Amino acid sequence: MSRETENALLLLVGVSTAIVTLSGAYTRYVKPALQPWLLASAALLIVLALAAIVRDVRRGPQADVHDGHSHSSGALWLLIVPVALLAFVVPPAIGPQTARPAVAEVSTDVLRRPFPPLPDEHAPEISLPDLLIRVAQDSAGTLDNRLVSVRGFTINDGGRTDLGRVVILCCAADAQLARIAMTGPAVAAVSRIPEGSWVRVEGKVPAGQVDSSRSSIPWIEITAAEQIEAPENTYSY
């Protein structure tokens, strides 16, 4: 690989990383907390590439050393294709069909602890992952007889409609599907909405759903529901 090719690829990787980060498309791959590190990496790559280019220009043309074999750099330039696609093609968000189920056959008894109370308001909004963690691990009963609101997309599972959210711990490779079954008077209206639509529901989580093996899906009795626009970033963290 020639010096010109190396410098061009290094500069392209840096510029592509900067474009993906500044445009917000990076959230398709990693969690938002990594944005400063991505920007720092992009800046470092760009500076290194420009420094190398300036150094080579000052040195002037260098004679290539050949070992008697024919070399072709055409294949090396194919490395530009995936880098360019990364910068200009934004993949769709991971959906319920591609995310791994978050249910695991692991006891949560040792994880049970009192959680802080929910805000003192009519129906405080709580993220779906937080709701599920409270169901499995909260020993203080902060969800008992509390009306809460949750957002997510609908999942049709046979004759049941669930509320789901894709959760990312670090990057898209570890994406998991968090879901809760819906019952109650408003579930009929939700079931008529096309699968994958985003909704905001209000309801109560019945007490006594602690399952130490996490082998079953908890449920929420919803009393109100409305269809909403999908958020710009559909992942939860």
C-alpha positions, 0 to 999 in steps of 0.5 A: 500500500502506498503512502498516498493510499494510507493517508487517504484511507486514514483521512476518510475514516476520520472524516466519516467518523466525524460525519456519523457522530455529528449527524447523530447517526452514531446512535444506530451503533453505540450509546449516546454516552460515547459521543465525546470519545467518537469525536476525539477519535475522529479529530485524532485520525484527521490530524494524523492524516493531515500531518502525514500528508503535509510531511510527505508533500514536504519530502517530495516524490519518493522513488518506489522500491520494487521487488520484482513482483507486480503490485496492484493497489486497486483492491486496496481502494475497495476499503473505501467502500465500507467507510463511505457507506458508514458515513452516508448510509444510515441503517434502520434501527434494530426492531423486535425481530432482530433483538435478542430476548431479555428474558434469562433463566437467572435468579434475581433474589440476590438483586432485590433491594428497595428502589426510590419512590416514583415522583408524586404525580398523577401518572409519572412516566417511567421507561420500560426497562426501569419498569421491568427492573422494578417488577423483578428487583424492587423490595419496596413495592414502589409500583403497588397501586401506582398509575404509571405511563410507559412508551414503546412499540407494539408487539403482536404475539399470538392473541396477545399484544405486548409493549416493547423497547430495544435496550442497548447496554453498550452497542448495537451488537448487545441489543436486547428486547424488553417487553411487557404484556398488556391487559385491561380495558384499553388493550383492545384499542392497542391491538387494532394498531399496526404492529410496530407502532409507537404508543403511550399507555397508562396503567398499573402493574399488579403486585405479586409478579416477582419471578426469581427465575425471570422466565415469564413476562410480567404484565400491566393493566392499561386504562388509557393508550394513545398512538404517538410518533416514534422517537428520533432515537428508538433505543433505551439505555 
